[in-house]
Amino acid sequence: MVYFCQSATLPGVVSTMDFQPTSLGYPIKVPTGATRFEDLSLTFKVDENLTNWLEIKNWAEGLGNYSDDGDTLPYHKTFESVQQGKTSEGRLLITNSSYKPKFAVNFRRLFPLSLSGIQFRATEVESVEVIATVVFAFTDYSIEKLVNS
């Protein structure tokens, strides 16, 4: 589904480190090779049928154990069977000043962590855009420069 993204935060990268002891008593900082990513946060326009908001809501609810799926022994499921259908690939297009796509950020194993509520107001005189925020976790991402930009 395409979301009418109003703002996005390109996730930062955090590398971990450890201290290597030395004979001089002053430890040296060394990289451990482990890298983690900050979460992806998107603010988007909610369409008038709530289709995009409901899709994320249903996806988030599907990650939990809100209903009986017929499996009485959920602890026997493998990691792969639990993850099947729970994550998705995602793509964020970054445009140039002419609104032409310049970069594509490709996310792997994306899933929602939180979805904001929607506030409705009957006191507004004019139609007001409804905005929501979703935060996604993911495994990793890559940035690709698009050819025609």
C-alpha positions in Angstrom: 0.0 0.0 0.0 1.2 3.5 -0.7 0.9 5.9 2.2 0.6 9.6 1.9 3.8 10.3 3.9 4.0 13.8 5.4 7.3 13.3 7.2 9.8 10.5 7.8 12.9 10.1 9.9 15.7 8.1 8.1 16.9 5.8 10.9 20.3 6.3 12.3 22.9 3.6 12.7 24.5 2.7 16.0 27.7 0.6 16.2 28.6 -1.1 19.4 32.1 -1.3 20.9 33.9 -2.9 23.8 37.1 -2.2 25.7 40.3 -4.1 25.1 42.5 -4.2 28.2 46.1 -3.2 27.7 49.3 -3.8 29.8 49.4 0.0 30.5 46.0 -0.1 32.3 44.3 2.1 29.7 41.7 0.2 27.8 41.4 0.7 24.0 38.0 1.1 22.4 37.4 -1.6 19.7 34.4 -2.2 17.4 32.5 -5.4 18.2 31.0 -5.7 14.7 27.4 -5.5 16.0 25.3 -2.8 14.4 21.7 -1.8 15.2 19.3 0.6 13.6 17.0 3.2 15.1 13.3 2.7 14.4 11.6 4.1 11.3 9.0 6.8 12.1 6.5 8.0 9.5 3.7 10.5 9.7 1.1 10.0 7.1 -2.3 11.3 5.9 -5.2 9.0 6.8 -7.5 8.5 3.9 -11.2 9.2 4.4 -12.1 5.4 4.6 -9.3 4.8 7.2 -7.9 2.2 4.8 -4.2 2.8 5.4 -4.6 3.3 9.2 -6.7 0.1 9.5 -4.2 -1.9 7.5 -1.4 -1.0 10.0 -3.8 -1.6 12.9 -4.8 -5.0 11.7 -1.1 -5.9 11.0 0.0 -4.8 14.5 -2.9 -6.8 16.1 -1.9 -9.8 14.0 1.6 -9.8 15.6 0.1 -10.6 19.0 -2.0 -13.4 20.3 -5.4 -11.7 20.4 -7.3 -14.6 19.0 -7.2 -18.4 19.0 -5.6 -19.5 15.8 -6.3 -23.2 16.5 -2.8 -23.9 17.8 -3.1 -24.9 21.4 0.7 -25.2 21.8 2.1 -21.9 20.5 5.5 -22.5 22.1 6.2 -25.4 19.6 6.1 -23.0 16.7 9.4 -22.3 15.0 10.8 -18.8 14.6 10.1 -19.0 10.8 6.5 -20.0 11.2 5.9 -17.2 13.8 7.5 -14.6 11.5 5.8 -15.8 8.3 3.5 -13.1 7.1 4.3 -10.9 10.0 7.0 -8.8 8.4 7.1 -7.0 5.1 9.5 -5.3 2.8 9.2 -1.5 2.7 10.5 1.3 0.5 10.8 5.0 1.2 11.4 7.2 -1.8 13.4 10.4 -1.2 12.7 13.1 -3.7 14.7 16.0 -5.0 13.6 19.7 -5.1 11.5 18.9 -8.2 9.7 16.1 -6.3 11.4 13.5 -8.6 12.6 10.3 -6.7 16.3 10.5 -6.1 17.0 7.8 -3.6 15.1 4.6 -2.5 15.6 3.3 1.0 14.7 -0.4 1.1 13.8 -1.9 4.4 13.9 -5.6 5.2 11.6 -7.5 7.7 9.6 -4.4 8.6 6.9 -4.6 11.2 4.9 -2.0 13.2 5.8 -1.2 16.8 3.2 1.6 17.4 0.4 3.4 15.7 -1.0 6.7 16.9 -4.6 7.2 17.6 -6.9 9.4 15.5 -8.5 12.4 16.9 -11.8 13.5 15.4 -13.3 16.9 16.0 -16.9 18.0 15.3 -16.1 21.6 16.0 -14.0 22.2 12.8 -15.7 24.5 10.3 -13.6 23.3 7.4 -12.3 19.9 6.5 -9.1 19.1 8.3 -6.5 16.4 7.2 -6.3 13.6 9.6 -2.6 12.7 10.4 -1.3 9.6 12.1 2.2 8.4 13.1 3.5 4.8 12.8 6.8 3.5 14.1 8.4 0.5 12.5 11.2 -1.9 13.5 13.2 -3.7 10.8 16.2 -5.9 10.4 18.3 -3.6 8.1 18.0 -1.2 5.2 20.0 -0.1 2.1 20.0 3.1 0.2 20.0 3.0 -3.5 20.6 6.0 -5.8 18.0 6.0 -8.5 19.3 6.3 -12.1 17.1 9.0 -13.5 17.6 11.5 -10.8 
